[in-house]
Amino acid sequence: MDDHEDNDDEAYWQRTLRTHGWVISVYAVPIMLIQSQVYVGGKLVTNNMGNTADFLYENEISGNV
């Protein structure tokens, strides 16, 4: 990570975190990666202003995302 701390390429970090998902698992709840780069709404009828989240996780116990 230190070797790439100045890397501002979003795609690089998406791939890295997807490949090394255990980094996110440091939270105290069991989570499962559902999808990366997910559409989360906000798009207008003109197909503008849509929003995406980097990752979508689900709590394996409650099923909440």
N, CA, C and O of each residue as an XYZ file, in Angstrom:
260
protein
N       0.828     -1.194      0.000
C       0.000      0.000      0.000
C       0.870      1.254      0.000
O       0.569      2.231     -0.685
N       1.939      1.214      0.767
C       2.806      2.396      0.828
C       3.394      2.741     -0.536
O       3.580      3.915     -0.856
N       3.685      1.717     -1.341
C       4.271      1.956     -2.665
C       3.304      2.659     -3.602
O       3.731      3.248     -4.595
N       2.006      2.611     -3.306
C       0.994      3.174     -4.206
C       0.185      4.307     -3.573
O      -0.859      4.689     -4.101
N       0.652      4.841     -2.461
C      -0.136      5.849     -1.755
C      -0.393      7.105     -2.579
O      -1.358      7.821     -2.310
N       0.437      7.393     -3.571
C       0.227      8.560     -4.422
C      -0.558      8.230     -5.687
O      -0.798      9.112     -6.510
N      -0.958      6.985     -5.851
C      -1.707      6.555     -7.033
C      -3.156      7.010     -6.886
O      -3.859      6.562     -5.981
N      -3.602      7.895     -7.769
C      -4.974      8.399     -7.684
C      -5.888      7.768     -8.741
O      -6.961      8.295     -9.032
N      -5.458      6.642     -9.311
C      -6.246      5.923    -10.304
C      -7.345      5.119     -9.599
O      -7.068      4.106     -8.957
N      -8.586      5.578     -9.724
C      -9.728      4.949     -9.052
C      -9.855      3.472     -9.433
O     -10.132      2.630     -8.579
N      -9.654      3.164    -10.704
C      -9.771      1.776    -11.167
C      -8.735      0.880    -10.489
O      -9.034     -0.266    -10.152
N      -7.526      1.391    -10.288
C      -6.497      0.614     -9.593
C      -6.949      0.234     -8.192
O      -6.827     -0.923     -7.788
N      -7.474      1.209     -7.447
C      -7.887      0.941     -6.067
C      -9.117      0.044     -6.008
O      -9.256     -0.752     -5.080
N     -10.016      0.163     -6.991
C     -11.162     -0.737     -7.063
C     -10.688     -2.179     -7.221
O     -11.141     -3.070     -6.503
N      -9.781     -2.402     -8.161
C      -9.252     -3.755     -8.381
C      -8.522     -4.267     -7.147
O      -8.694     -5.421     -6.755
N      -7.712     -3.417     -6.537
C      -6.928     -3.822     -5.370
C      -7.826     -4.214     -4.209
O      -7.609     -5.251     -3.581
N      -8.834     -3.398     -3.915
C      -9.732     -3.717     -2.798
C     -10.624     -4.907     -3.109
O     -10.989     -5.654     -2.201
N     -10.982     -5.099     -4.376
C     -11.777     -6.267     -4.756
C     -10.932     -7.539     -4.602
O     -11.432     -8.565     -4.140
N      -9.662     -7.469     -4.987
C      -8.761     -8.614     -4.894
C      -8.389     -8.927     -3.452
O      -8.259    -10.092     -3.078
N      -8.220     -7.894     -2.652
C      -7.806     -8.063     -1.254
C      -8.938     -7.631     -0.329
O      -8.776     -6.735      0.499
N     -10.083     -8.282     -0.485
C     -11.277     -7.908      0.260
C     -11.138     -8.008      1.765
O     -11.902     -7.380      2.497
N     -10.185     -8.782      2.238
C      -9.988     -8.929      3.678
C      -9.663     -7.591      4.342
O      -9.871     -7.437      5.545
N      -9.157     -6.622      3.578
C      -8.834     -5.304      4.139
C     -10.090     -4.661      4.719
O     -10.035     -4.027      5.773
N     -11.220     -4.823      4.035
C     -12.480     -4.249      4.488
C     -13.034     -5.033      5.678
O     -13.804     -4.484      6.467
N     -12.662     -6.295      5.821
C     -13.235     -7.150      6.865
C     -12.709     -6.844      8.259
O     -12.987     -7.598      9.192
N     -11.964     -5.768      8.429
C     -11.480     -5.407      9.758
C     -12.601     -4.894     10.649
O     -12.412     -4.741     11.856
N     -13.777     -4.626     10.062
C     -14.920     -4.200     10.861
C     -15.382     -5.351     11.741
O     -15.116     -6.510     11.424
N     -16.061     -5.057     12.825
C     -16.448     -6.062     13.813
C     -17.694     -6.855     13.424
O     -18.211     -7.620     14.238
N     -18.178     -6.689     12.210
C     -19.363     -7.426     11.763
C     -19.002     -8.262     10.537
O     -18.176     -7.846      9.725
N     -19.617     -9.441     10.398
C     -19.331    -10.260      9.211
C     -20.022     -9.685      7.980
O     -21.245     -9.549      7.959
N     -19.248     -9.352      6.964
C     -19.812     -8.758      5.761
C     -19.384     -9.552      4.530
O     -18.365    -10.243      4.543
N     -20.172     -9.442      3.480
C     -19.902    -10.136      2.236
C     -20.036     -9.136      1.088
O     -21.022     -8.403      1.012
N     -19.055     -9.107      0.204
C     -19.100     -8.222     -0.961
C     -20.167     -8.726     -1.922
O     -20.146     -9.888     -2.327
N     -21.098     -7.850     -2.284
C     -22.156     -8.192     -3.230
C     -21.741     -7.767     -4.633
O     -21.840     -8.550     -5.578
N     -21.277     -6.523     -4.768
C     -20.941     -5.987     -6.091
C     -20.068     -4.753     -5.917
O     -20.159     -4.062     -4.903
N     -19.227     -4.477     -6.900
C     -18.478     -3.223     -6.893
C     -19.059     -2.305     -7.971
O     -19.682     -2.766     -8.927
N     -18.843     -1.007     -7.798
C     -19.350      0.016     -8.719
C     -20.849     -0.161     -8.995
O     -21.265     -0.361    -10.136
N     -21.646     -0.081     -7.923
C     -23.090     -0.288     -8.045
C     -23.821      1.033     -8.233
O     -23.442      2.056     -7.662
N     -24.866      0.995     -9.036
C     -25.723      2.151     -9.260
C     -26.617      2.323     -8.036
O     -27.256      1.369     -7.593
N     -26.663      3.539     -7.491
C     -27.456      3.791     -6.286
C     -28.507      4.879     -6.479
O     -29.057      5.388     -5.503
N     -28.785      5.234     -7.714
C     -29.875      6.170     -7.963
C     -29.443      7.597     -8.198
O     -28.254      7.914     -8.246
N     -30.433      8.445     -8.344
C     -30.200      9.858     -8.549
C     -30.180     10.290     -9.993
O     -29.994     11.473    -10.281
N     -30.371      9.347    -10.919
C     -30.295      9.684    -12.338
C     -31.563     10.390    -12.798
O     -32.674     10.013    -12.425
N     -31.376     11.408    -13.606
C     -32.491     12.149    -14.180
C     -32.993     11.445    -15.443
O     -32.329     10.546    -15.959
N     -34.145     11.848    -15.931
C     -34.672     11.265    -17.161
C     -33.789     11.567    -18.363
O     -33.916     10.922    -19.404
N     -32.899     12.540    -18.229
C     -31.959     12.878    -19.301
C     -30.696     12.005    -19.237
O     -29.742     12.233    -19.980
N     -30.699     11.009    -18.347
C     -29.585     10.080    -18.157
C     -28.354     10.770    -17.567
O     -27.228     10.332    -17.802
N     -28.557     11.838    -16.807
C     -27.480     12.563    -16.139
C     -27.636     12.434    -14.626
O     -28.704     12.088    -14.121
N     -26.552     12.718    -13.922
C     -26.549     12.840    -12.468
C     -26.708     11.511    -11.727
O     -27.069     11.523    -10.550
N     -26.459     10.381    -12.358
C     -26.518      9.104    -11.662
C     -25.379      8.975    -10.661
O     -24.323      9.583    -10.834
N     -25.589      8.196     -9.632
C     -24.581      7.999     -8.604
C     -24.205      6.524     -8.511
O     -25.038      5.642     -8.720
N     -22.946      6.274     -8.198
C     -22.500      4.912     -7.951
C     -21.757      4.857     -6.630
O     -21.135      5.831     -6.206
N     -21.833      3.713     -5.994
C     -21.052      3.455     -4.778
C     -19.882      2.567     -5.165
O     -19.997      1.758     -6.085
N     -18.761      2.708     -4.476
C     -17.589      1.900     -4.789
C     -17.863      0.413     -4.585
O     -17.530     -0.407     -5.442
N     -18.464      0.069     -3.462
C     -18.748     -1.324     -3.140
C     -20.082     -1.436     -2.421
O     -20.488     -0.516     -1.712
N     -20.760     -2.555     -2.602
C     -21.984     -2.859     -1.875
C     -21.724     -4.112     -1.053
O     -21.414     -5.171     -1.598
N     -21.851     -3.984      0.254
C     -21.637     -5.102      1.164
C     -22.937     -5.472      1.857
O     -23.801     -4.622      2.069
N     -23.070     -6.725      2.203
C     -24.233     -7.209      2.948
C     -23.750     -7.787      4.270
O     -22.774     -8.537      4.316
N     -24.449     -7.428      5.349
C     -24.183     -8.035      6.637
C     -24.697     -9.472      6.583
O     -25.888     -9.691      6.362
N     -23.819    -10.449      6.782
C     -24.194    -11.846      6.643
C     -25.208    -12.320      7.680
O     -25.886    -13.325      7.464
N     -25.319    -11.618      8.790
C     -26.252    -12.016      9.843
C     -27.630    -11.384      9.618
O     -28.642    -12.085      9.614
N     -27.667    -10.070      9.433
C     -28.950     -9.368      9.319
C     -29.476     -9.292      7.893
O     -30.677     -9.115      7.690
N     -28.591     -9.423      6.894
C     -29.001     -9.271      5.506
C     -29.054     -7.817      5.066
O     -29.374     -7.541      3.909
N     -28.748     -6.877      5.959
C     -28.738     -5.457      5.604
C     -27.568     -5.138      4.695
O     -26.501     -5.741      4.811
N     -27.771     -4.175      3.774
C     -26.674     -3.728      2.916
C     -26.250     -2.337      3.315
O     -25.336     -1.774      2.713
